[in-house]
């Protein structure tokens, strides 16, 4: 988001950074990437952030109150929903080889290191994905465009 936030005041940057979630990122970056001449797209970003935050709180409240009616819900096999959501959010934004390399590396490491205690496999996967992405951008700078 740095390229989109660099012209904003520190107060705007702090506010938008506070509310930056995966879902808000997906919605906002799509808007920022539209070449339509609109200058103040950070207001759209703010609107998305506020809506997502309110939605999260509302759904949390519903889950806390209505969830008691479904004591065996953990056996329904809904665990796939969160990873499926994130895959759906991320895939459209993979537009370069370094991005694909990062995601494939992180995914592979997370599967291989998934049994580590304290969710360390997730941390290891994130670090490995970032490292591979940075290395690919340095080694193959011409591949940063759609590839």
C-alpha positions as CSV (number, residue, x, y, z in Angstrom):
1,X,0.0,0.0,0.0
2,X,3.0,2.3,0.3
3,X,2.8,3.6,-3.3
4,X,-0.8,4.6,-2.6
5,X,-0.3,6.1,0.8
6,X,3.0,8.0,0.2
7,X,1.2,11.3,-0.6
8,X,-1.1,11.1,2.5
9,X,-0.5,12.9,5.8
10,X,0.9,10.9,8.7
11,X,-2.6,10.9,10.4
12,X,-4.2,9.3,7.3
13,X,-1.4,6.8,7.1
14,X,-1.8,5.7,10.7
15,X,-5.6,5.5,10.4
16,X,-5.5,3.4,7.2
17,X,-2.7,1.2,8.5
18,X,-4.7,0.5,11.6
19,X,-7.6,-0.8,9.6
20,X,-5.6,-2.7,7.0
21,X,-6.9,-6.3,6.8
22,X,-6.7,-8.8,4.0
23,X,-10.2,-8.1,2.9
24,X,-9.8,-4.3,3.0
25,X,-6.5,-4.7,1.1
26,X,-8.3,-6.7,-1.6
27,X,-11.1,-4.1,-2.0
28,X,-8.9,-1.0,-1.7
29,X,-6.0,-2.1,-4.0
30,X,-8.5,-3.0,-6.7
31,X,-9.9,0.6,-6.5
32,X,-6.4,2.2,-6.4
33,X,-5.4,0.3,-9.5
34,X,-8.3,1.7,-11.5
35,X,-7.0,4.4,-13.9
36,X,-10.0,6.7,-13.8
37,X,-8.4,10.0,-12.7
38,X,-9.9,10.0,-9.2
39,X,-7.4,11.5,-6.8
40,X,-8.9,10.8,-3.4
41,X,-9.2,7.1,-3.4
42,X,-8.1,6.9,0.2
43,X,-11.7,7.8,1.1
44,X,-12.8,4.6,-0.6
45,X,-10.1,2.8,1.4
46,X,-11.5,4.4,4.6
47,X,-15.0,3.4,3.7
48,X,-14.0,-0.2,3.1
49,X,-12.1,-0.2,6.3
50,X,-15.0,1.1,8.4
51,X,-17.5,-1.3,6.8
52,X,-15.2,-4.3,7.2
53,X,-14.6,-3.4,10.9
54,X,-18.3,-3.0,11.6
55,X,-19.1,-6.2,9.8
56,X,-16.4,-8.1,11.8
57,X,-17.8,-6.8,15.1
58,X,-21.4,-7.6,14.1
59,X,-20.5,-11.1,13.0
60,X,-18.5,-11.7,16.1
61,X,-21.4,-10.6,18.2
62,X,-23.8,-12.9,16.2
63,X,-21.3,-15.8,16.6
64,X,-21.0,-15.3,20.4
65,X,-24.7,-15.1,20.9
66,X,-26.2,-17.5,18.3
67,X,-23.2,-19.8,18.4
68,X,-24.5,-21.3,21.7
69,X,-27.4,-22.8,19.7
70,X,-24.9,-24.9,17.8
71,X,-22.7,-26.7,20.4
72,X,-21.4,-29.2,17.9
73,X,-20.6,-26.7,15.1
74,X,-16.8,-27.6,15.3
75,X,-17.7,-31.0,13.9
76,X,-19.3,-29.6,10.8
77,X,-16.0,-29.4,8.9
78,X,-16.1,-25.7,8.2
79,X,-12.4,-25.3,8.8
80,X,-11.8,-25.0,5.1
81,X,-13.7,-21.7,4.8
82,X,-11.0,-19.4,6.1
83,X,-8.2,-20.7,3.8
84,X,-10.5,-20.8,0.8
85,X,-11.4,-17.2,1.5
86,X,-7.8,-16.1,1.6
87,X,-6.9,-18.1,-1.5
88,X,-9.8,-16.3,-3.3
89,X,-8.6,-12.9,-2.1
90,X,-4.9,-13.5,-3.1
91,X,-5.0,-15.2,-6.4
92,X,-6.3,-12.2,-8.5
93,X,-3.4,-10.1,-7.3
94,X,-0.6,-12.4,-8.3
95,X,0.6,-10.6,-11.3
96,X,4.3,-11.2,-11.3
97,X,6.7,-14.1,-11.1
98,X,8.2,-12.9,-7.7
99,X,4.7,-12.8,-6.3
100,X,3.9,-16.4,-7.6
101,X,7.3,-17.5,-6.2
102,X,6.5,-16.1,-2.8
103,X,3.1,-17.7,-2.6
104,X,4.2,-21.1,-3.8
105,X,7.2,-21.0,-1.4
106,X,5.0,-19.9,1.6
107,X,2.4,-22.5,0.7
108,X,4.9,-25.3,0.4
109,X,6.8,-24.4,3.6
110,X,3.5,-24.1,5.5
111,X,2.5,-27.7,4.5
112,X,6.0,-29.1,5.2
113,X,6.4,-27.3,8.5
114,X,2.8,-27.5,9.6
115,X,3.6,-29.9,12.5
116,X,5.9,-27.5,14.3
117,X,4.8,-26.4,17.7
118,X,3.3,-23.0,18.5
119,X,2.4,-22.5,14.8
120,X,6.0,-21.9,14.0
121,X,5.4,-23.5,10.6
122,X,3.2,-20.5,9.7
123,X,5.9,-18.0,10.8
124,X,8.6,-19.9,8.9
125,X,6.4,-20.0,5.8
126,X,5.8,-16.3,5.9
127,X,9.5,-15.5,6.3
128,X,10.4,-17.9,3.5
129,X,7.8,-16.4,1.2
130,X,9.0,-12.9,1.8
131,X,12.7,-13.9,1.3
132,X,12.0,-15.7,-1.9
133,X,9.9,-12.7,-3.2
134,X,12.7,-10.2,-2.4
135,X,15.4,-12.4,-3.9
136,X,13.3,-12.9,-7.1
137,X,12.8,-9.2,-7.4
138,X,16.5,-8.6,-7.1
139,X,17.6,-11.4,-9.4
140,X,14.8,-11.0,-12.0
141,X,13.9,-7.3,-12.0
142,X,12.4,-7.4,-15.5
143,X,9.9,-10.0,-14.3
144,X,8.1,-7.6,-12.0
145,X,5.5,-6.8,-14.6
146,X,2.8,-9.2,-15.5
147,X,4.4,-12.5,-16.1
